[in-house]
Amino acid sequence: MPRGREDDARAFYRDVLGMSERPKPENLARRGGVWFYAEAAELHLGVEDDFRAAKKAHPALLVSDVQLIADRCSAAGYAVNSDEPLPGYDRIYVTDPFGNRIELLQPATGGKTEA
C-alpha cells in the first residue's frame, strides 16, 4: 500500500469487508501499514514507497455471505466484478483503495451471484 493511506485501508478492509484490525508490533509499526484479521485469515498491508498495485496476483478470502459483501462494496463505491465460474464457489472480485485485486468467495449456495 502507498505510504500514509492507513485510514483508506481501514475504511475498506475494516468498515466494508468487516475485518478486525490487529495492532502491529511496536518495532514494525514505525514502518507504516496496517494488519487485519477475520477468523483464520490474516492480511498484512505493508508500505512501499514505489507502490504498484497487484492487479492479477491476489488474496482469496473465504466469506460467509459473498452477496452481502458485494452489496456493501458497491454501496461504498468499490467496483465489484465477476469472473469465470469456480466449481463449488460463488465469488466476486473487488479492487481495494490502492488498486489491488481481492477475491471474495463462499461455498456455492446453488444460486448465482451477480456482480
HELIX and SHEET records of a PDB file:
HELIX    1   1 GLU A    6  ALA A    9  1                                   4    
HELIX    2   2 ARG A   10  VAL A   16  3                                   7    
HELIX    3   3 GLU A   26  ALA A   29  1                                   4    
HELIX    4   4 VAL A   66  ALA A   75  1                                  10    
SHEET    1   A 3 SER A  20  ARG A  22  0                                        
SHEET    2   A 3 VAL A  34  ALA A  38 -1                                        
SHEET    3   A 3 ALA A  41  LEU A  45 -1                                        
SHEET    1   B 4 ALA A  60  LEU A  62  0                                        
SHEET    2   B 4 ARG A 101  PRO A 107  1                                        
SHEET    3   B 4 TYR A  89  THR A  95 -1                                        
SHEET    4   B 4 VAL A  80  ASN A  81 -1                                        
END                                                                             
